[in-house]
Amino acid sequence: MLLMFRLHRLDVLPVDDLGIRAAIRRLYGLEELPKKKMSF
């Protein structure tokens, strides 16, 4: 919470987290797990 709200770091969630990807898939009704976005 400190990183997100006080230091404005919105990238603190791991992109490979299976639980988060599964929840997004269920929430948006996707057939496959979403792919992680690579941004450098």
C-alpha positions as CSV (number, residue, x, y, z in Angstrom):
1,M,0.0,0.0,0.0
2,L,2.9,2.3,0.8
3,L,4.4,1.8,-2.6
4,M,1.1,2.3,-4.5
5,F,-0.4,5.2,-2.6
6,R,2.4,7.2,-1.1
7,L,5.2,6.6,-3.6
8,H,2.8,6.4,-6.6
9,R,4.3,3.0,-7.8
10,L,1.5,1.3,-9.7
11,D,3.8,-1.5,-10.9
12,V,4.1,-3.4,-7.6
13,L,1.9,-6.4,-8.6
14,P,3.8,-9.3,-10.2
15,V,2.8,-9.8,-13.8
16,D,3.2,-13.6,-13.6
17,D,0.9,-14.0,-10.7
18,L,-1.4,-16.8,-11.6
19,G,-4.1,-15.8,-9.2
20,I,-4.3,-12.2,-10.6
21,R,-4.3,-13.5,-14.2
22,A,-7.1,-16.0,-13.4
23,A,-9.2,-13.4,-11.7
24,I,-8.9,-11.1,-14.7
25,R,-9.8,-13.9,-17.0
26,R,-12.9,-14.7,-14.9
27,L,-13.9,-11.0,-14.5
28,Y,-13.7,-10.2,-18.2
29,G,-15.0,-13.6,-19.4
30,L,-11.8,-14.4,-21.4
31,E,-11.3,-17.9,-22.8
32,E,-7.5,-17.9,-22.1
33,L,-5.3,-16.4,-19.4
34,P,-4.2,-12.9,-20.3
35,K,-0.6,-12.6,-21.4
36,K,1.8,-10.4,-19.5
37,K,2.6,-7.1,-21.2
38,M,6.3,-6.4,-21.8
39,S,7.2,-2.8,-21.6
40,F,10.8,-1.6,-21.4
